[in-house]
Amino acid sequence: MAIPRLFLDAPLAPGAALAVADAQARYLATVLRLGAGAEVRVFNGVDGEWRAEISSVTKKGVTLALVDQTRPQISPPDLMLVFAPVKRHGTDLLVEKATELGVRVLQPVITRRTNAERVRTDRLRSIVIEAAEQTERLDLPDVREPLALARALDGWDGRRILFADEAGDARPLAEVARVLDDAPLALLTGPEGGFDPEERRLLRALPFVTPVSLGPRILRAETAVIAGLAVIQATWGDWS
C-alpha cells in the first residue's frame, strides 16, 4: 500500500508532534486501519514534505511524530486561473484539474452570462487540498473570493492575461505562450455561453490582455480550462 499523504495546517519541524483529528484521523485509523509505527507523509504548503510516524491512536484522534524532511518546498510557475464558475459539478471539476495542472491562484469572476449557483470557496478549498494530496503537490493554490469581472479588471495587478476568446480570430494559445517570458501569467476562461459582446470589447481594449484561440471547436467551459492550462504548462510552464 502506498504511504498516505496528508495536508496539515501546522508548522512542520524535526521532532514535532502533531495532533490529527476529525476526518483525517478517521481516514488513518478507521479507513486505512493504521496503528502506531505506521508511516505517513505530510505537507503544509510552506515547509516541504515530511515523513512522519503514528505515535498513538485514541478515540480523540491520531498523533504523528515528524521524522525527517523528504522534499524541500518548491512552487510551480506563477500561473493564475481567472474563471467564470459554471454549475456546481463543473466548477468542482475545473478547480480539481487546475490544481493538478499547477495553478497557483484561483480567481472566480462573475460575468453577465454566469449561471452558477453561489460559489462556496470553503468547498473549493477542500477540493484543492484533496487534489494536492493525491498529485504530490507541495503547495496549495490560493482560492480567492468571487469578484465581478469588471471589478477584477479594475483592480488588476498588471500581469499578462491570456483571454480564451471564442471568436476564432485570435492567435493560437501555443504560439502566444511559446514566446512569453517567466513573468506572472493568467488564463481567463468564460462561462457556459461565453462572454457577451460588451465584455469581449472591454477585454480586447485592455493593454494587459492578449486574446488567444483554443482551436477550431467550441469547448465546454471545463474543457477550455483543462486544455488551456495544459497548453500553457507544456509551452511556458513547468512541463517544458
N, C-alpha and C positions, 0 to 999 in steps of 0.2 A: 504493500500500500504506500502511495506517495505520502510524504510528510506534510501534514496540514499546514496551511499558511493563513495567518490572521492579521488584519489591520487592528492595531491597538492605539487608542488616543492617549498615549502616555509617553514620557521620556524613556529612551532606551539607553542603557549603560551597563558595563560589565558588573555582574553580581546583583543586579536589581531584581527584586521580587515584585511580580505584577499580579494583581488580582483580576481574574476574568469572571464575569457574572452573566446572568440572564441568557440570551440566545447563544452567545459564543460558548459559555460554559456548558449549556445543554448539548451543543453540537459536539464538543470534545468528549464529554463524559457519557452522554446518552446515545447520540447517533454513531459516533466513531468508537465508543466504548474504550477510551484511552484511560490509563491509570498512571500512577506515579512512575516516573522514569521515562515515559514516552516523550519523543521529540516533537517539537512544534517550531515552525518558522514564523517570525513576527516582523512587522514593519510599521512605521508610524508616519511615513511620508517625509521625514526630516532626517532621521538618524541611520538610514540604510536598513539592511535586513539582518536579523539576528537569529541565531539558533538558541532555542530555549528548551528546558525540560520541565515536565509537570512535576511539581514537588508535592502537591496534595490535591485531593478531590473530596469535597464535602458537599452537604446539602446547600451551603451558602454559595458555593462556586468552586472555581479551579484556581490554583496558584501556580504561576510559572516562575522559574528561575532562569534568568538570562545567562547564557554560557559564553558565546563569542559572536562577533560580527562576521557574517558570511559574505556580504556585499556592501561596499560603501554607497552612500547616497549619490545618485545621478538624476538628472532631469532631462526629459525629451526636449526637442526644439520648441521655441516659444510659438506654438500654434494654437489659435483660438477658433472656436466654432461659434458663430452667431447664427442662430436658427429660429425659425418660426415653429412653435410647438404644433403638433398635429394631435389627432385623437390619441387617447392615453397609451395604448399598447405601441403605437408608432413612435411616440416620444420616448417611451421606455427603451425601445429597440435602438433608436439612433443615439441615445445617451450611452447605452451599453457599448455599442460599436465604436463610438467616438473615444470612449475610454480605452478600449482595446487598441485603437489606432493612434494613441499617443497624444491626444488633445490635452492642452494644459489649462484652458479656460473654456467653460460652457456658459454662453450668454443667451438665454431665451429672449426673443423680441416679439412683440405683438404687432402684427401687420393688419391691414384692412380686411384681408381675407382669412385671417386666423380663425379657425372654428373649434379650437381645442377647448377642453374643459379647463378649470383653474389649474395652474401649474403648481404642483406641490414640490418645492425644492427639497424638502426633507426626504421625500420618496426618491427623488433623483440622486440625492447624496448616498442613499442606501444602495442604489443600483451601481453607482460609481465605485463604492467600496467593494462590493461583491465582484465586479469586473476586474478591479485592480488585484484583488486576492487571487483570482483564477489565472491571470495573464502575466504574472511575475513583475508587474509594475512596482516601482519603489515609491512613486509619488501618487497623489490623488489630484484629479482635475478640480479646479476651483469652480463650484456651481454657484452662479450668481442669480440674483432675483430678476424676474422678468422686467423688461422695460418696453415702452412703446418704441417702435422703430425710429421715429423722428427724434425722440429724446436720447436714444442711444447714440445716434449720429451727431446730435448737437454737442454731446459731451465726449466725443471720440478723442482718443489719445494720439491719433496720427498714424497708427500702424496701418500698413497696406491691407486693404480689404479686397479679396478676390470674390466678386459678386457673380454667383451662378445664375446667369441670365438665360431665360428660355427662348429669347428672340432668335437665336441661331446665327446672329451676325457678329458674334464676338470671337476672339482668337481662342483656340483650344487651350484648355487649362494646362495640359502638359507643356505646351510651348511657352506659356507665360511663366509657369513655375520653374522651368529649366534655367531661366536667366535671373532668378531672384538671388539676392544676397542672403545672409543669415539674420537679417533684421526680423523683429516680430511680425507675424503674419496672421491674418484672419480669413476664414472662409465663411461667406454669407449664403445661406440657403433659405428658400421661401416656404410658404405654406402649401397645402393642397389647393390647387387652382392658381398658384403662382402669385407674384407681386402684381398689383394693379398698375395701370399705365402711369399714374402720377408718381407712385413710388419708384418706378423704373426711371422716370425722368430725373427725380431727385438724386437717386444713386449715381446715375451716369454723369451728373453735373459736378460731383464732388471730386476734388483733386486726388484724394487718397483711395479712391475706388477704381478698380480695374474690372470691367465686365469680362467674364470668361464663359466658354461653352463646355458643356459636359457631353457633347456628342449629338448625333442626329435625331435621337429619340427623346420624347418627353418622359422624364423619370419621376417616379413617385418621390415624395419628399424624403422619405427614409433612405431610398436608394441613392438619391442625389448626395446626401451626406456621406454615405459609405464610399461611393465612387469618387467623390471629390477629395475626401481625405486620403484615400488610397493613392490617387494620382499625386497629390502633394507630397506624401511621405516617400513615394518612390522616386520623385524627381528633385525634391528640395529638402526633405526631412531626414529622419534617421534610418531610412531604409537604404539610402544611397551610399 
